[in-house]
Every structure is written in structure tokens, then in C-alpha cells.
Amino acid sequence: MTQAELRLCSLLLQEYFGEIVEKVGNSLLRTGPRPLRLLVGDTGLLPDQVKKALCVLLQHQLARFEPQPRGPVEYSALSGPILRLLRYPRYIYTAKSLYGDPGELLVEELLLHGHLAMSRAVSRVAERLSDSREDGKSLDYSEVSNAFVRLADTHFIQRCPMAPETPRDGEGAPPAVPSLAVPHRDMYVVPRLSLGGKGKRRRSCDEEEEGEHKAKRQKQEGGSPEDDGIYWQVNLERFHQHFRDQALVSAVSSRMDQTSSEVVRTMLRMSEVTTASGAAHTQPLSSNEIFRSLPAGYNIGKQVLDQYLALLADDPV
């Protein structure tokens, strides 16, 4: 890691999270993986301050922890995700262009908080959209919920890894350091929630404080949301895949013509959720599948499509 990258990471951490998080993150970037005790000594901060800073970094996927066979847990900062803070505005704008205002604000809320439960994200976005409406009408939760489902279906958001549940019979003590994981089959499955209602317009400070106390009382009384413990985060790799696909379509359009680029766009769209973001090629597609998936109103025959596919296959680039 160069000094310029280290300096940029420090500036980004300070701008987004403040001086304390910047000190902890900068220490980890300079020295590599370290246990909590050495991190406290290196930064000169109080142990509670270091712990809270680590919580912030972990919640935003900017750091990770790893248990050691002999010794305490070690923490390390991730320079790549920290540098991606520069792209947050582009992620948000892309979500807006694909899924409108609800998609934009959902991605913004998830990036702002690191991760959120679906019920919490939907309610926050519905309230923000209702507050910004000039006609004074409230936004139905279902509109925001539908945007959330579309983001998950296209893999722009995904579930956060979770610690395994502790057996209820009490057999076997939970590990000192949890191993976080999420089954791939569940990574993009949206829980079925009864999110009825509409977003409320912003209240006064006194009303907000009263509402927070009421929410705390409900939580203490056992009124947990239906998706309690299921958190979601932005899938940055999926956004990068989308940016790459856009660049490929633009390159084909410049090299050949608009029809060729539309064929490539269709192929990329068909395999966007079945192809790994770092894969060198898409899943195999037949010409019949591509022909049926071309945009409505794009009047080219099957024979013409086969000719375009042959030209694309023969192109050395």
C-alpha cells in the first residue's frame, strides 16, 4: 500500500466517521492485523473508544476480525472497501436510475448505516419520501418494499453473514469468537413481512423523542420486528459488475453499431445474476434465448441476429 493510498484512506475515514475512527483505521492500515490491547496502546485512545471505532468499521465492512489459534482476536482494516467510499455517490445514482427514488434512498440508507433490517430500511425511506412530497400525502410502504425486493432479486443488496444460533437445549457453549456466514441459497431471499401502513411526515423533536422511548418500551416488552436479526447490506461487487457491463456495451457500440451493442446488452442482462462478478465470460446462452429476450420493438430477424453473433464471435477484441 502506497503512502498516497494510506493518506487517502485516512482522509476518507475522518470525513465519513470522525477522528477516533480515523485513528483506529489508520493504525490498522499502517501496522497490519493487531489485537485490541496493542491497538489501544498505539492509538492512545481509551479501550471503549477503540471498541466503538472497531464496531463502526466492522458494521460498514471496512475491517474484519480473525481468531488466532493461540492468542487474542486480531483486527485488520480493508483498504479496498475504504477507498470505495469515493464511489458511494455513484452507487446511489445508479440505484436511482434503475429503481427510482425508493431504490436511491434504500441504497443510501444501507450505505449510511452499514447494514439495516428490511423493516427498518423500508420505514425510514417511506418517511423520507413522504416528508419530501409537496402534496403532503404519505407514501405507502408497499412501494418502497417492492423496490427493496427488486434490488435483492437483481443482487444489488444481500443479506449480511450471521452467527449460528445457539442450541436451545444448552448443549455446547457458544464459541468465544463467532463464525459469521450466510448460506448462498438464502443470500438474496427477502423475508415475507406484513409491512402495512404509510410513511409519516417528520415530527417535532419532542415527538421524535417520545417515539424513540415508545419504540424502546416495545422492544423491552418483546415486540420485536418480524425480520429481527436479518440484516442487509449493499453488494458493491454487483454494482461494479453493472459498471463493467455498461462499459462493454459502450465499447461494442463504438466499435460496431447500435444493434451489436443491444445484442451484447441483452446477453449481459440475461446472465447478470447467474454470472459471478469477476467471471471472464457469461453463462452459455443459445441464440434462440437471446432472440426471445431482445427488447420489445427491436425488429431484427433470427437470421440477422445469428449474423451479428457471428461477427461478435469472430472479432479478435
C-alpha positions in Angstrom: 0.0 0.0 0.0 1.5 3.3 -1.1 1.7 6.4 1.2 -0.7 8.2 -1.1 -3.3 5.4 -0.7 -2.7 5.4 3.1 -3.2 9.2 3.3 -6.4 9.0 1.1 -7.8 6.2 3.3 -7.2 8.3 6.4 -8.9 11.4 4.9 -11.9 9.3 3.9 -12.3 7.7 7.3 -12.0 11.1 9.0 -14.6 12.7 6.7 -17.1 9.9 6.9 -16.7 8.7 10.5 -14.7 11.2 12.5 -11.3 11.5 14.2 -11.5 8.5 16.5 -12.4 6.0 13.8 -9.7 7.5 11.6 -7.0 6.9 14.3 -8.0 3.3 14.7 -8.3 2.7 11.0 -5.0 4.4 10.2 -3.2 2.3 12.9 -4.5 -0.9 11.4 -3.6 0.1 7.9 -0.1 1.0 8.9 0.7 -2.0 11.1 -1.5 -4.7 9.8 -3.6 -7.1 11.9 -3.4 -6.3 15.7 -5.2 -7.4 18.8 -7.2 -4.9 20.8 -4.5 -4.4 23.5 -1.8 -3.3 21.1 -4.4 -1.1 19.2 -5.2 0.8 22.4 -1.5 1.4 23.1 -0.7 2.5 19.5 -3.6 5.0 19.2 -3.5 6.4 22.8 -7.3 6.1 23.0 -9.4 4.7 25.7 -10.4 1.0 25.3 -14.1 1.9 25.0 -13.3 4.4 22.2 -11.3 1.8 20.3 -14.1 -0.8 20.7 -16.7 1.6 19.4 -14.4 2.6 16.5 -13.9 -1.1 15.6 -17.7 -1.6 15.8 -18.2 1.2 13.2 -15.5 -0.2 10.9 -16.9 -3.8 11.2 -20.5 -2.6 10.6 -19.5 -0.9 7.4 -17.4 -3.9 6.2 -14.3 -1.7 6.4 -12.5 -4.1 8.8 -12.5 -7.8 9.7 -11.6 -9.9 12.7 -9.9 -13.2 12.8 -9.4 -15.5 15.8 -5.9 -16.8 16.4 -5.1 -20.4 17.5 -3.1 -19.1 20.4 -3.8 -15.6 21.5 -6.5 -12.9 21.2 -8.6 -11.9 18.2 -6.8 -9.8 15.7 -8.4 -6.9 13.7 -7.4 -5.6 10.3 -8.6 -2.7 8.1 -9.5 -3.3 4.5 -8.0 -0.6 2.2 -10.1 -1.6 -0.8 -13.5 -1.0 0.7 -12.3 2.2 2.4 -11.2 3.6 -1.0 -14.6 2.6 -2.4 -16.2 5.3 -0.1 -15.3 7.6 -3.1 -17.8 5.7 -5.2 -20.8 5.9 -2.8 -22.4 8.8 -4.8 -22.2 6.7 -8.0 -23.7 3.7 -6.3 -26.6 5.8 -5.1 -27.1 7.5 -8.5 -27.1 4.1 -10.2 -29.8 2.8 -7.9 -31.9 5.9 -8.7 -31.5 5.4 -12.4 -32.6 1.8 -12.2 -35.2 1.8 -9.4 -36.3 5.4 -8.9 -36.4 7.4 -5.7 -37.2 4.4 -3.4 -34.2 2.5 -4.8 -31.9 5.5 -4.4 -32.8 6.1 -0.8 -32.7 2.4 0.1 -29.1 2.1 -1.1 -28.3 5.4 0.6 -29.7 4.3 3.9 -27.8 1.0 3.7 -24.5 2.7 2.9 -25.1 5.2 5.6 -25.7 2.7 8.4 -23.6 -0.2 7.0 -26.5 -2.6 7.4 -30.2 -2.5 8.3 -33.1 -4.8 8.6 -35.6 -4.6 5.8 -38.4 -3.4 8.0 -36.2 -0.6 9.3 -34.9 0.4 5.9 -38.4 0.5 4.3 -39.9 2.6 7.2 -37.1 5.1 7.1 -37.2 5.6 3.3 -41.1 5.8 3.3 -40.9 8.5 5.9 -38.2 10.4 4.0 -40.2 10.3 0.7 -43.4 11.3 2.5 -41.7 14.2 4.1 -40.3 15.4 0.7 -43.7 15.3 -1.1 -45.2 18.7 -1.9 -48.8 17.5 -1.9 -48.5 16.4 1.8 -49.6 12.8 1.1 -47.9 9.8 2.7 -46.1 7.1 0.7 -47.4 3.6 1.0 -44.8 1.1 2.4 -45.6 -1.3 -0.4 -44.0 0.9 -3.0 -40.7 1.0 -1.1 -40.9 -2.7 -0.2 -41.3 -3.5 -3.9 -38.1 -1.5 -4.7 -36.3 -3.4 -1.9 -37.4 -6.8 -3.4 -36.2 -5.7 -6.9 -32.8 -4.7 -5.5 -32.5 -8.1 -3.8 -33.7 -10.0 -6.9 -31.0 -8.4 -9.0 -28.4 -8.9 -6.3 -27.6 -5.2 -5.7 -28.3 -5.9 -2.0 -27.7 -9.0 0.0 -28.0 -10.5 3.5 -25.3 -9.9 6.0 -23.5 -13.0 7.4 -24.8 -14.1 10.8 -23.6 -16.0 13.7 -25.1 -19.5 14.1 -28.0 -19.9 16.5 -27.2 -21.2 19.9 -28.9 -24.6 20.6 -31.9 -24.1 22.9 -31.1 -27.2 24.9 -28.0 -25.5 26.2 -25.7 -28.3 25.0 -22.3 -26.9 24.0 -21.2 -23.4 24.9 -21.1 -20.8 22.1 -17.7 -20.1 20.7 -15.8 -17.1 22.1 -15.4 -15.7 18.6 -18.5 -16.3 16.3 -18.0 -17.5 12.8 -20.3 -15.4 10.5 -21.8 -17.0 7.4 -24.9 -17.0 5.3 -26.0 -19.9 3.0 -25.8 -18.9 -0.6 -29.4 -20.0 -1.2 -30.6 -17.5 1.4 -28.3 -14.6 0.5 -30.9 -12.8 -1.7 -34.1 -14.2 -0.2 -36.4 -11.4 1.1 -38.4 -12.4 4.2 -42.2 -12.1 4.0 -43.2 -9.2 6.1 -46.6 -7.6 6.7 -45.4 -4.0 6.1 -48.7 -2.3 6.1 -49.1 1.4 6.5 -47.7 4.6 5.2 -44.7 6.8 5.9 -45.3 9.6 8.3 -44.1 13.1 7.9 -41.3 14.3 10.0 -42.3 15.2 13.6 -41.0 17.8 16.0 -38.1 17.0 18.3 -40.3 16.3 21.3 -42.5 13.9 19.3 -39.4 12.1 18.0 -38.0 11.7 21.5 -41.4 10.3 22.7 -41.5 8.0 19.7 -38.0 6.7 20.5 -39.0 5.9 24.1 -42.1 4.1 22.8 -40.0 2.0 20.4 -37.6 1.1 23.3 -40.6 0.1 25.5 -42.0 -2.1 22.7 -38.6 -3.8 22.3 -38.3 -4.5 26.0 -41.8 -5.9 26.1 -40.9 -8.4 23.3 -42.4 -6.5 20.4 -39.5 -7.3 18.0 -40.0 -6.9 14.3 -40.7 -9.9 12.1 -37.2 -9.8 10.5 -35.3 -9.2 13.7 -31.7 -10.4 13.3 -31.9 -10.4 9.4 -29.7 -7.6 8.2 -29.0 -6.4 4.6 -26.0 -4.6 3.1 -25.1 -3.2 -0.3 -23.4 -5.7 -2.7 -20.7 -3.4 -4.1 -19.3 -6.1 -6.4 -22.7 -6.3 -8.2 -22.5 -2.5 -8.8 -19.0 -2.9 -10.2 -20.4 -5.7 -12.5 -23.1 -3.3 -13.7 -20.4 -0.6 -14.4 -18.3 -3.1 -16.3 -21.3 -4.2 -18.4 -22.1 -0.6 -19.2 -18.5 -0.1 -20.4 -18.7 -3.3 -22.5 -21.9 -2.1 -24.2 -20.4 1.3 -24.9 -17.3 -0.2 -26.4 -19.2 -2.5 -28.7 -21.4 0.4 -29.8 -18.3 2.4 -30.7 -16.5 -0.4 -32.5 -19.5 -1.8 -34.4 -23.0 -0.3 -34.2 -26.0 0.2 -32.0 -27.6 -3.2 -32.9 -24.5 -5.1 -31.9 -24.4 -3.3 -28.6 -28.1 -4.1 -27.9 -27.3 -7.8 -28.5 -24.5 -7.6 -26.0 -26.6 -5.7 -23.5 -29.3 -8.4 -23.8 -26.8 -11.2 -23.2 -25.4 -9.4 -20.2 -28.8 -8.7 -18.7 -29.9 -12.4 -19.2 -26.9 -13.6 -17.1 -26.4 -10.8 -14.7 -27.5 -12.7 -11.6 -26.1 -16.1 -12.7 -22.6 -15.0 -13.5 -20.0 -14.2 -10.9 -19.0 -10.5 -10.9 -15.4 -11.4 -11.6 -16.0 -14.0 -14.2 -14.3 -13.6 -17.6 -17.4 -14.7 -19.5 -21.2 -15.1 -19.0 -23.1 -18.3 -18.8 -23.7 -20.1 -22.2 -26.7 -18.7 -24.0 -28.4 -20.1 -27.1 -29.3 -17.8 -30.0 -33.0 -18.7 -29.5 -32.9 -17.5 -25.9 -31.2 -14.3 -26.9 -33.7 -13.7 -29.7 -36.6 -14.1 -27.3 -35.0 -11.8 -24.8 -34.4 -8.9 -27.2 -36.3 -5.7 -26.2 -39.8 -5.4 -27.5 -40.0 -3.4 -30.7 -36.4 -4.3 -31.7 -37.3 -5.6 -35.2 -34.5 -7.8 -36.3 -35.0 -11.4 -37.6 -33.4 -14.5 -36.2 -31.1 -14.8 -39.2 -29.9 -11.2 -38.8 -29.2 -11.9 -35.1 -27.2 -15.0 -36.0 -25.1 -12.8 -38.3 -24.4 -10.3 -35.5 -23.5 -13.1 -33.1 -21.0 -14.5 -35.7 -19.5 -11.0 -36.1 -19.1 -10.7 -32.4 -17.6 -14.1 -32.1 -15.1 -13.5 -34.9 -13.9 -10.1 -33.5 -10.4 -10.6 -32.1 -11.0 -7.9 -29.4 
